[in-house]
Amino acid sequence: MDVAFQTLQQINVENVEGVTVVTFRDQKIIEDKMIREVGHELLMLLEENIPKKLLLDFSGILFISTTFLGWLMRLQKECAGKGFHLHFCSIIPGIYEVFEITKLHRLFSIHPDRETALAAF
């Protein structure tokens, strides 16, 4: 699939300058059912015909659960195995603090905003 813009159940997907950019449809990713749906939709993207550059834009996300962090680690592993480059952007300070506490800020490529992230690819 060549992604111009697509709305899935829990995420929006668009192609920006050759990068697949994902935004989330809800402000909170904390309920188990939603986490599974978001996780599966993200993993499904890796099976599509999309650029090997994937940016998760956390704009508007106010809360995430530690369970979702586990899905992000799984996504990182899958991306690495399939030759994808994964970056994150626009994480609010309260959520970024969770990445720091768990030391995940060292695992992921995190940028302050979309423009910086797109330029980093």
C-alpha positions, -999 to 999 in steps of 0.1 A, spaced: 0 0 0 13 34 -8 2 55 21 -11 90 13 -33 91 43 -51 63 60 -71 61 91 -71 28 109 -91 20 141 -66 35 165 -39 53 144 -37 76 114 -10 70 88 4 94 63 35 97 40 54 128 47 86 134 26 91 96 22 85 89 59 56 69 72 42 91 100 18 77 126 -4 97 149 -27 83 175 -65 88 175 -68 90 213 -51 111 240 -46 81 263 -31 47 255 -38 29 288 -65 4 284 -54 -32 275 -78 -35 246 -67 -3 230 -30 -11 236 -34 -44 218 -52 -27 189 -26 0 186 2 -25 188 -13 -48 162 -19 -19 138 17 -7 142 30 -42 136 7 -46 105 23 -15 90 56 -33 88 40 -58 65 28 -31 40 46 -15 11 57 16 30 90 35 32 114 19 57 113 51 77 87 51 105 79 81 127 55 78 157 43 113 164 30 115 200 14 149 196 -17 150 217 -9 120 237 -13 127 274 -10 93 290 5 59 281 8 28 302 39 7 309 22 -21 289 23 2 259 60 6 264 64 -31 260 46 -29 227 70 -1 216 100 -23 225 85 -51 204 79 -27 176 116 -15 178 128 -51 176 105 -59 146 116 -27 129 153 -36 133 147 -71 120 129 -58 89 153 -29 81 130 -1 93 143 31 110 120 40 139 119 75 154 95 91 179 87 128 183 66 153 203 65 134 236 53 156 264 77 160 295 56 138 318 57 108 293 93 114 284 101 111 321 87 76 320 111 68 291 140 82 312 131 63 344 129 31 324 160 40 305 141 35 272 152 70 260 185 52 253 168 26 231 146 49 210 155 78 188 133 105 203 131 140 189 114 172 203 91 178 172 81 164 138 104 187 118 135 176 138 125 139 135 119 141 98 153 158 93 170 130 113 161 103 88 
